[in-house]
């Protein structure tokens, strides 16, 4: 999952915690281990992966949730 596809971030969480992914209607569609905390994810949501380092000031992961850490519901 890429930051560009994220529209809304809700709640507070740390990197490597399990988070819910919901569709536009609020229905859970997946769960996964997130590579960014909620504060950083708020900053990069909707942005292209190439822009993450410039926004956050450090080179993080290209993906918000890697496919190996994602389970579809």
N, C-alpha and C positions, 0 to 999 in steps of 0.2 A: 504494500500500500504506500502510495506516494503522498507527500504533503499537498500537492496540487489538487488532489481529490477531496480534501477535507474541507467541509463547509462550517462546521460548528464543533467546538471542544467544550465539554461540560465536566464539571467536577475537578478535583485536584488529585494528581497521581504522580508518581516518580517513574523514572526510566526503569524498564524491565518489569513493570507491573502488568497484570492482565487487565485489559480494557475491553469494553463492549463497542462494537461497531454497529450503527443503526442506519436504516435507510431514511429517506426524507419524511416518512410518516412515523418515525420513532420505533419501528419494528427492528429488533435485534437480528442481524444477518451473519455476524461473526464475532469471534473473540480472538485476541492476540496479545503478544508481549510487545509493548511499545518501546521504541528506541529513544524517545524524548520524554521529558516530564511535561506536565500540563502547561506550565508557564512558557516554556520554549515552543511547545506545539501551537500555542495561541499566536505566537509571533510568526511562525512559518506556514500556518495553514493557508492553503490556496496558492502557495509559491512553488516555483520550479526547484528541483533538487540542486541545480547549479547555483542557486541564490542563497542556500541555507548558510553556508560559511560566512558570507557577507552580512547576513541578518543577525546571526547569533554570535559572531566573532570567534567561532571555532569550527573546525571541520567535523561535523557529525556524520551519522549514517546517511546513505542515500535514500533509504526507505524509512518510513515511520514504523511500519511493521513488515518484517521480511516474510515472504510466503512460507518459509519453513516454520515460522512461529505464529501461524494463522490457522484457525479452525472455522470453517463455514458451518452455520447452523441450518 
